[in-house]
Amino acid sequence: MENRRQPVRITVDDAFTLRDPGAGTATPPPHGYTVAATAYGTRVEGPDGGRLLYASTDAPADPPGGGDPADHQVDTAIVDVVESPRTVGALRRAGIVGPTTTVLAVGGDHRVHSPAEFERRTRLWAAAAPSDGQELLCPTAAWPPTRVRGPHRVLITGGARSGKSTEAELRLLGEPEVTYLASGPAPEGDEADTAWARRVEHHRRRRPPWWTTEETLDAAAVLERATGAVLFDCVGTWLAGMMEHCGMWRDIPPPDADAALEARIDELIGAWRRCPARIAAVTNEVGSGVVPATVSGGLFRDRLGLLNQRLAAESEQVVLVTAGRVQELP
C-alpha cells in the first residue's frame, strides 16, 4: 500500500503477521498506518485515508452492522480468487467492495491452466490481475475494470459433462445477487432419479449460500421479474419438461401440442429479450453428428437446436465449452 505523497509501503506478509502475531515476529506498521483484523480480512488504512483489504477466503456475505455502510467500503481489495472466487461476490454483497473499489486478483497457480485463463476469469468478476512486482497506489487510478451489468445475456453450450454448468457458475461468482433458475425435474426415488438427485445436490453445494434458487418450469416468469443476475440451468431440461407439459411425449399428442409448445417458447424468448438482469444460461449441444435412435429423440434434438438459435440471436455472447475449455463464438 502506498501513500500518494509518501513512498511508504506495507507488505502482504507484514499485514498478515500483524493480524496473527503467532505466525511470526510482528512487523510494526509504518508511521501513520493502521492495521486491523476484521471478519472480512486484514484491513490497512494509510495516512492519506486510503483503505486496503487483504480479504479472507471465508469472508461472510453479511453486511457489517452499525454506522454508515460507506464507512466499511475499501478502496482496494486483494482476493485469492483461485482459493475462493466466491469471496468477490461475498464482499460485494456485504458492501465492502463497492462500485469504485478495485479488486486485485491473486493466487494464480497450477489449478488454473494458463495465465490467459486466469486473466479471463478475473475479467468475468471485474477484477484486475496485477503482474509480479507491479506497484500500485491505493486508491488506484484507471481501475477497476468495467463490470458487466444487465441487461446482458450469455448462452453457454456444450456436450454432456463438458463443464458448461461450471463455467456458468464461474461467471457469476463475483455477483452480489444471483437467482439460480433450475428447470430440471424433481427426483422421485427410482435408481435414475437417485442419480439425478445426487447430481442436483452436487450443484447445490457448489453455489454460494446467498444465491437464491427457484425450481420451476415457468422460466419466463422468473426472467420477467429478475434483478441482479440469473443462472438458468438448463434450457434443455426446460424444453424437455415443457414438451411433456404440452403432451408431446404421449403416444397420441393433443392436436394443439405443437401450437402450445411454440407459444411457451415465444414466451421464453420474449422474457429473455426483455430481462434487465445479467443472465448466464446453460444449454445442450445435441446436434453434433449423433442421430437419435427414436422419433422422440429426433424431435427433441431438432426443437432444441432451433431454440438455441433463437436464444443465441438475442444474446450478447455465445460460448462453447469442450473438455472444460471455453471458446467464445463470434
C-alpha positions in Angstrom: 0.0 0.0 0.0 1.5 3.3 -1.0 0.7 6.9 0.0 0.3 9.3 -2.9 2.6 11.8 -1.0 5.0 9.4 0.8 6.8 6.4 -0.6 5.8 4.2 2.3 4.8 0.5 1.8 3.4 -2.3 3.9 3.7 -5.8 2.5 1.1 -8.6 2.4 3.3 -10.7 4.8 3.6 -7.8 7.2 -0.2 -7.3 7.3 -1.0 -11.0 8.0 1.8 -11.2 10.6 0.2 -8.2 12.4 -3.2 -9.8 12.2 -1.8 -13.1 13.7 1.3 -12.4 15.9 1.6 -16.1 16.5 2.6 -16.6 12.8 6.0 -15.0 13.4 7.7 -11.8 14.5 5.3 -8.9 14.2 6.5 -6.1 12.0 5.2 -2.7 13.2 3.3 -0.8 10.6 5.0 2.3 9.0 4.2 5.6 10.7 0.7 6.8 10.0 -0.7 3.4 9.0 -3.2 1.3 11.0 -3.8 -2.4 10.6 -6.8 -4.2 12.0 -8.2 -7.7 11.7 -11.9 -7.8 10.6 -14.4 -10.5 9.7 -13.6 -9.8 6.1 -9.8 -9.9 6.3 -6.9 -7.7 7.3 -7.7 -4.0 6.8 -4.9 -1.5 6.3 -5.5 2.3 6.3 -2.9 4.7 5.2 -2.2 8.2 6.4 -4.0 9.7 3.4 -7.2 7.7 4.2 -6.7 5.0 1.5 -8.2 1.7 2.7 -7.0 -1.7 1.6 -8.3 -5.1 2.5 -6.3 -8.4 2.3 -9.5 -10.5 2.0 -10.1 -13.6 4.0 -11.1 -16.7 1.8 -14.1 -17.2 4.1 -15.3 -13.6 4.2 -19.0 -13.5 5.1 -21.6 -12.1 2.7 -23.5 -10.4 5.5 -23.3 -6.5 5.6 -21.3 -5.3 8.7 -23.6 -3.9 11.4 -23.5 -0.3 12.6 -22.5 3.0 11.1 -22.8 4.3 7.6 -22.3 1.4 5.1 -19.8 3.6 3.2 -17.6 3.6 6.2 -16.9 -0.1 5.7 -16.1 0.1 1.9 -12.5 -0.2 0.9 -10.6 1.4 -2.0 -8.7 -1.8 -2.9 -9.4 -5.5 -2.1 -6.8 -8.2 -2.6 -8.5 -11.5 -3.2 -7.1 -15.0 -3.7 -9.6 -15.9 -6.5 -8.2 -19.4 -7.0 -8.7 -20.5 -3.4 -12.1 -18.8 -3.1 -13.5 -16.9 -6.1 -16.9 -16.5 -4.4 -15.1 -14.1 -2.0 -15.5 -11.4 -4.6 -19.3 -11.8 -4.6 -19.4 -12.0 -0.8 -17.5 -8.7 -0.4 -19.8 -7.0 -3.0 -22.9 -8.3 -1.2 -21.5 -7.1 2.2 -20.8 -3.7 0.8 -17.0 -4.0 1.5 -16.4 -3.9 -2.2 -18.3 -1.0 -3.8 -18.7 0.5 -7.3 -15.3 2.3 -7.1 -13.4 -0.5 -5.3 -10.5 -2.1 -7.2 -10.4 -5.9 -6.8 -6.9 -7.2 -7.3 -7.0 -10.9 -8.2 -4.1 -13.1 -6.9 -3.4 -16.8 -6.4 -2.8 -18.0 -10.0 -1.1 -21.4 -9.9 -1.3 -24.9 -11.4 -5.0 -25.1 -10.6 -5.6 -22.6 -13.5 -4.2 -24.0 -16.7 -2.7 -20.8 -18.1 -2.1 -17.1 -17.3 -4.5 -16.2 -20.1 -7.3 -18.3 -18.4 -6.5 -16.6 -15.1 -6.9 -13.2 -16.7 -10.1 -14.3 -18.4 -11.6 -15.3 -15.1 -10.6 -12.1 -13.4 -12.3 -10.1 -16.1 -15.6 -12.0 -15.5 -15.5 -10.7 -11.9 -14.4 -7.2 -12.8 -11.1 -7.8 -11.1 -7.6 -6.9 -12.2 -4.7 -9.3 -12.3 -1.5 -7.3 -11.5 1.8 -8.7 -12.7 4.5 -9.9 -10.4 6.4 -7.0 -8.8 3.9 -4.3 -10.1 3.5 -1.4 -7.7 0.0 0.1 -7.3 -1.4 3.0 -5.5 -4.4 2.8 -3.1 -6.7 4.2 -4.2 -5.7 3.2 -7.7 -6.1 5.2 -10.9 -7.9 4.0 -14.0 -9.3 0.8 -12.4 -11.4 -1.2 -11.7 -12.2 -2.9 -15.0 -15.7 -2.5 -16.2 -18.2 -4.8 -14.5 -20.8 -6.5 -16.7 -24.3 -5.4 -15.7 -27.7 -6.3 -17.0 -29.3 -6.4 -19.4 -26.7 -8.9 -20.7 -27.2 -12.4 -21.9 -24.7 -15.2 -22.4 -25.7 -18.6 -23.8 -23.3 -21.4 -22.8 -23.5 -24.5 -24.9 -21.6 -27.8 -24.9 -21.9 -31.5 -24.7 -22.6 -33.8 -21.7 -20.1 -33.2 -18.9 -18.2 -30.6 -20.9 -18.0 -28.2 -17.9 -20.7 -25.8 -19.2 -22.5 -25.6 -15.8 -19.2 -24.9 -14.0 -18.5 -22.1 -16.5 -21.9 -20.5 -15.9 -21.4 -20.6 -12.1 -17.8 -19.2 -12.5 -19.1 -16.2 -14.5 -21.5 -15.2 -11.7 -19.4 -15.8 -8.6 -18.5 -12.1 -8.4 -22.1 -11.0 -8.3 -23.8 -10.0 -5.0 -27.3 -11.1 -6.1 -27.9 -14.3 -8.1 -31.1 -16.3 -8.7 -30.4 -19.9 -9.7 -33.2 -20.9 -12.1 -33.4 -24.7 -12.0 -35.7 -26.2 -14.6 -34.9 -29.9 -14.1 -37.4 -32.5 -12.9 -37.8 -33.2 -9.2 -36.4 -36.7 -8.4 -38.9 -39.2 -7.1 -36.9 -42.2 -5.9 -36.1 -44.9 -8.5 -32.5 -45.6 -9.4 -32.3 -43.0 -12.2 -33.9 -40.3 -10.0 -31.5 -41.1 -7.2 -28.5 -40.5 -9.5 -30.2 -37.2 -10.7 -30.8 -36.2 -7.1 -27.1 -36.7 -6.3 -26.2 -34.5 -9.3 -28.6 -31.8 -8.2 -27.2 -31.9 -4.7 -23.7 -31.6 -6.0 -24.7 -28.4 -7.9 -26.4 -27.0 -4.8 -23.2 -27.5 -2.7 -21.2 -25.6 -5.3 -23.3 -22.5 -5.1 -22.6 -19.6 -2.7 -25.0 -19.7 0.3 -26.5 -16.3 -0.6 -27.7 -17.4 -4.0 -31.5 -18.0 -4.2 -32.9 -21.0 -6.0 -36.2 -21.2 -8.0 -37.1 -24.7 -9.2 -39.8 -24.2 -11.8 -40.7 -24.7 -15.5 -42.1 -21.1 -15.6 -38.7 -19.7 -16.6 -40.3 -16.8 -18.4 -41.9 -15.5 -15.2 -38.6 -15.7 -13.3 -36.8 -13.8 -16.1 -39.5 -11.1 -16.2 -39.1 -10.2 -12.5 -35.4 -10.9 -12.2 -32.9 -8.4 -10.8 -29.2 -8.7 -10.3 -28.0 -11.9 -12.1 -29.7 -15.2 -13.1 -28.1 -18.6 -13.8 -30.5 -20.6 -15.9 -29.6 -24.3 -15.9 -30.7 -25.6 -18.2 -32.5 -24.8 -21.5 -32.5 -28.5 -22.5 -34.3 -29.7 -19.3 -36.7 -26.8 -19.6 -37.6 -27.8 -23.2 -38.0 -31.5 -22.3 -40.2 -30.6 -19.4 -42.3 -28.2 -21.5 -42.7 -30.8 -24.2 -44.0 -33.2 -21.6 -46.3 -30.4 -20.2 -47.7 -29.8 -23.7 -48.3 -33.6 -24.2 -45.8 -34.1 -26.9 -44.4 -37.3 -25.3 -47.7 -39.1 -25.4 -48.4 -41.9 -27.8 -51.0 -39.6 -29.4 -50.2 -36.0 -28.7 -53.1 -33.5 -28.4 -53.9 -31.7 -31.7 -52.7 -28.4 -30.2 -49.5 -29.7 -28.7 -47.2 -28.0 -31.3 -49.0 -24.7 -31.0 -48.9 -24.8 -27.2 -45.2 -25.5 -27.2 -44.5 -22.7 -29.7 -46.4 -20.3 -27.5 -44.3 -21.2 -24.5 -41.1 -20.9 -26.5 -42.2 -17.5 -27.8 -43.0 -16.5 -24.2 -39.5 -17.6 -23.1 -37.8 -15.7 -25.9 -39.7 -12.6 -25.1 -38.7 -12.7 -21.4 -35.1 -13.4 -22.4 -35.1 -10.4 -24.6 -36.7 -8.1 -22.0 -34.9 -9.3 -18.9 -33.0 -6.5 -17.2 -30.6 -8.9 -15.4 -27.3 -10.3 -16.2 -28.1 -13.9 -17.5 -25.9 -16.9 -17.9 -27.9 -19.7 -19.4 -26.7 -23.3 -20.0 -27.9 -25.4 -22.9 -27.0 -28.7 -24.5 -25.2 -29.2 -27.8 -27.2 -32.2 -29.2 -26.7 -31.8 -32.9 -23.0 -32.7 -33.3 -23.4 -35.8 -35.5 -25.4 -38.2 -33.3 -28.6 -39.4 -34.9 -31.2 -40.1 -32.3 -32.4 -43.7 -32.2 -36.0 -42.7 -31.6 -38.6 -40.4 -33.2 -39.0 -38.5 -29.9 -35.2 -38.1 -29.6 -35.0 -36.6 -33.1 -37.9 -34.3 -32.3 -36.2 -33.1 -29.1 -32.9 -32.6 -30.9 -34.5 -30.5 -33.7 -36.6 -28.4 -31.3 -33.6 -27.7 -29.0 -31.4 -26.8 -32.0 -33.9 -24.2 -33.2 -34.4 -22.9 -29.6 -30.7 -22.5 -29.2 -30.5 -20.5 -32.4 -33.3 -18.2 -31.3 -31.7 -17.6 -27.9 -28.3 -17.0 -29.4 -29.7 -14.4 -31.8 -30.9 -12.5 -28.7 -27.6 -12.8 -26.8 -24.6 -10.6 -26.4 -22.4 -13.6 -26.1 -22.4 -17.3 -27.0 -19.7 -19.6 -25.8 -18.9 -23.3 -26.4 -17.4 -25.4 -23.7 -15.4 -28.5 -24.6 -13.5 -30.6 -22.0 -13.6 -27.6 -19.6 -12.1 -25.2 -22.2 -14.1 -22.2 -23.2 -14.3 -20.8 -26.8 -16.3 -17.6 -27.5 -18.3 -17.9 -30.7 -18.3 -14.8 -33.0 
